[in-house]
Amino acid sequence: MPWDQDTVKRHEAWFDSPVGRFALARELHLVDTVIADWPRRNQRLVEIGCGLGIFLEEFWRGGLDITGLDNSPAMIAACRERLGHRAELFLGNADHLPFEDKEFDYAALVTLLEFCPDPGAVLREATRTAKKGLVLAFLNRWSLYAREQRKVGQKNGQKNGLDTTLSQARWFSWPEISRLICAHVGHKPTLARSILAGPPSTWKDRPGLRQMNSLICPPFLGAFTVVRVDFIGEKPLTPLPAWTTEAGMGGA
């Protein structure tokens, strides 16, 4: 089900909290680092599951022409309030995108697959709409962050030991995401890194803790992992005709 206004308020409150601001600054930095090699001028990017528009705004600041899509009217409204006319925004489903084949240069999925019933279909649709590559971010199931969240949730009696909206999420490990990408995108990951190595109790702007959680780590270690997949100059894992057919079926 699409997220409602209460969910929007919870997300906004999190990003406005000291811990949320600390984490977000490092997450945005990691995304910028991972896609640093991408050209920006006159390049179009669509963020699928754009939510509040926080990452979409960062893509805009980086010089990309931006489009966002979300299945929540409340999220689209919050995103519009943040971005004004800097972005085209669409209401729609991630597994059936209202876009033409290769309409964009790049596609982005930031902590979206965790909440999708069919992550493979979402990846195929993202691949169908992008010419040059995609970037995705996910919450790492192997991280200390995930472990601490499970403990907090268990104390509160939440499903799967997780609290609030995270109880609805399917948490992925780096090998699981890598296999999903190879199977449904048709290319191997080009670059993958993570950040926020410590648990949330250490996400503080203090000497030592700040350095530990700002360190860019291998993809299996930190709480927030970003993966770049380049299509240009990379050999597909499956023949292009089969890849195109599969992608079209995924969006049907």
N, C-alpha and C positions, 0 to 999 in steps of 0.2 A: 504493500500500500504506500502511496506517496506520503511523504512526511508533512505534518501539519504545522500550524503556527507555533504551537508549544515546542515542537522540535527545533524550529528556527530559533526561538528564544534561548533554548538550552545551548545550542551551538554558538550563538552570539555571546552568551555569558561565558562559555568556556574560552573562546578566543580572546575575551576581554579580561580574563583572570590572569594573575601573574604567571602561573604555570603554563596556561594556554598561550600567552604572548611569547614566553621563552621558547616553547616548542615550535610555534608557528614560524618564528624568525629563522630557526635552523632548518625547518622543512622547506621553506621558500628558498633559502640559500642552496640547499641540496638540489632542488629541482633546477635552479639556474646553473649549477655546476654541471649536472649531468647532460643538459641540452646545450651547453656552451658552444659546441661545434656547429649547431644548426644556424643557417642563414636566417635573418629576421626581416629584412626590407622586402615589402610586398609579398610576404608569406602569410598564408591563412592557416589558422589553427582553430579547431573545434574542441571544446572541452565537453565531454559527455558525462553528465552528472555534475554540473557546474556548481550546484549548491548555492552557498552565499555569494559566490563569485570572487572569493579571496585569491585563489590561485589563478583564476581567469584574469583578474586585474594585474597580477604579477606577469603573466604572459604579455599583456598589453604594455606594461612598463618596459618589458624587454624588447619591444619593437614589433611584435607580431600583430596582425589583424585578427581579431578574435570573434568567435561565435560560441555561444553556450547553449546547452540543452539540459533540461531536467524534467522529471515526471511529476514534480511537486509544484503546484501553483504558488504555494507560500515561499518556496525557495526561489522561484523565478522572480517573484515580487521583490524579495530581499536583494537578489542579484541586480535587478533593474535599479533599485534605489542606490546601490553601491556604484554601479557603472554608468548609469545614465544612458547616453547614446553612443558610448564607446564600443558597445558590443551588440551584435544581433542575438536575440534570445528566442529560444523555441521551447515549447512544451511538448514533450514526447517521450517515448520509451527507448532505452538504450539498445534493446535487442531488435528494434525495427525503426531505424533512423529515417527521418524525412529528407534525406539528402541524396544527391546523385553520386554515382561511382566516381571516386577520385575528385570530389568537389573541393577538398581541402588539401593543403600541403601536409599538415600534421594533425594528429588526433591525440587528445590527452584524456586519461582516466585516472583521477586522483581519489584514492580510497573509495572506489565504486564497486569493484568486483565482489567485495565482501558482502554486499547487500543485494546481489543479483542471483535469482534462482538458476540461471544458466549462464555462467561466466564465459563459456566458450562461444555462445551466440553473440554476446556483447563484444568480445574480441574480434570475431569475424566481421561484424558490422563496422567496428572502428577501422579495421583494416580496409574494408571496402571503400570507405569514404576518404581515405588518406593516400596521397601519392608517394610521399617521401619517408614517412615514419610515424611512430607513435611513442608517447611517453606515458608510463603508468606508475602509480605509487600505491603501495599497500602496507597494511599494518602487519608486522612480522610476528607470526605465532611463536617463534623461538625466542623472542626478546624478553628482557627483564620487565619491560612495560607490560607485555601480555601476562606474564606471571603475576605481577602485582595486581593487575586488573581482575584476574580470576580470584585472587584472595579477597579483594574488596567486595566483589560481587557475591562471593560465598557468604560473607558476613551479613550481607544485606538480603540474602535469600533469592538472588537473581538467577535466571535461567543460565546454564552453562558457567555459572560462577562469574558472570560479567554484569556490569551495571549499565543502566539506561539504554541508549541506542546500541551500545556495543553488544548487548545480549542478543541482538538480532543478526549480528555479523558472523560470517564464516571467515575465520582467521586463516591465512595462508602462510606456509613456509616458503623460503626461497626456492627449493627444488620443485614444489608444487606449482608455483607461478612460472618457473622456467619451462616446465613441461606443458603448461597451458599455452604459453606463448608459442612454443615450437609446434604444437598440434593445431592451433587455430589461427595463428598469424602467418605461419609459413616461413618465418625467419627466426634465426637465433637472436637472443638479446645481444646488443652491441656493447652496452655498458650498464652496470648495476652497482649501486652503492647505497649505504644506509647511514643513519644519523640517530642521535639520542641513545647512546649505549646504556645509560643507567636507567633505573626505574623512575617514575614520575616524582618520587620523593626527593630525587637529586636534581630535578630540573629547576635550578636556581642560578641566578646571576651572581655566583660567588666564586672566588679563585679556586681552582681545582675542579669543582663541579662544572663550572662553565666550560673549561677546557675539555673535560671528559665528554660532555654531551655535545660539543661542537665538532668533535673529531669525526671526519668522514671515514666510515668503516666498510668492511666487506658486506655484501647484501644480506647475509644471514644473521648479522649481529645486532644492529640497532632497531629501534622501535618502528622507524619509518624508512621504508626502502623505496628507491626510485629506480626504474628500469627504462632504458632507451632502446628502441628497436629501429634500426635504419633499414629502409627498403632499397634506397639508391646505392648501387655499388655492391650490394650483397646478393649472393646467390640464393634463390628461394629453396626451401627444403622440399617443396613439392612442385611439379610442373605448373606453370602459370595458368593454363586452361582449367586444370582441376581446382586450383586455388580460387580462381574467380567464380567457378560454379558453386563451390562450397560456401563462399561468402554470400552469394546471392540467396542460397537456400537458407542460410542462417537468418537473413532479414525478412524472410517470407512470413 
